């Protein structure tokens, strides 16, 4: 609920509010796509335009925006930062390499796409999409080369696993923003997100990968070379500073059975598989236990009280960071200074994300305080349109216009937030997922992820649209279908 709900009043009629919302969103779109302004600044300017057109006093616009920024950083920013720390330890210690190597080296070529999709989803829980791509692409290329399989048959499942987790499952920024804006229960959203994620990864990953790989033949041998030295070379480092020319220090495109043999800088041993997986899953398990406790135990029950504390998102993520310091730090031979350096080094790379999320929270608050959200909510109820479909459609439109899944999630959540007040807890959680699914729809040339995938796999723009863009659309549509089916039973 807005802190300014009793003090900020718009003076315009409904058409003025519609115009304010349209011009505010248009300002953000034009600044990002045409003038190439950073989304952080675009959201600030868009908030100002929207508030001014809605006849909100200038001081109230500033106050609303600052309130939204503070609330968003407090609820979402902490979780993003803690998640980045776990991801940094996972990447720098070679823990991700250990997981991938353990699974990919023990399966037949026929099962490899399925395993790659599952592994990508697993390591995608704490890792941002871009970092996951940097870690997995060299493995995909080497595996395709050595098993003589089409590279997209393995690559698409890996990308699908990362993308689905990025859009549907906390603690990624998009789902967290939607949860905070709608007031959804994080544990319940996490449970539903995981349920929807499984069939979505399967359909958009191994199934679609097998289909499209027969229509877009890519030579794995050439890609293995070009990914390291050719004109489509990968970036020199991940956001955490880890070399992207190999995995675990391996630069020679030899057998993918050897992936991860090299040790991380400063490490004396490779992270053990069991503790590494436990570290990734600990925050998820703690939050799930809290959600289960809320559904099955009475208030005041001692066990539920404990679960409520340890399953609080900040506490669960902090527990994951603490465990990572031992399982992915001390256990592999890192000293205290090295661990501190990794944790600190994981934060600069997410500064831009935090700023965009914060400004998006401010944009959302101005939109709500101006009365635009209530207007949209009333219109949606009058049109008898499902809030789940409405949230998805709004996110799709903004995603297509701006190319940013995060901006699409923030804006869509702000627009449909008033609808959440009249919904039960399960439907609000599903609304957050519907928005997340819509934010992934048809990535194209205005999305940085589109170019990242194109360059890493050495594809043309047309090939990237036929593979990556269609895959993202499948994820979005299947995700919505999964949400709608869940809404029938919860």
Beta strands, then each sheet from edge to edge (+ up, - down):
end
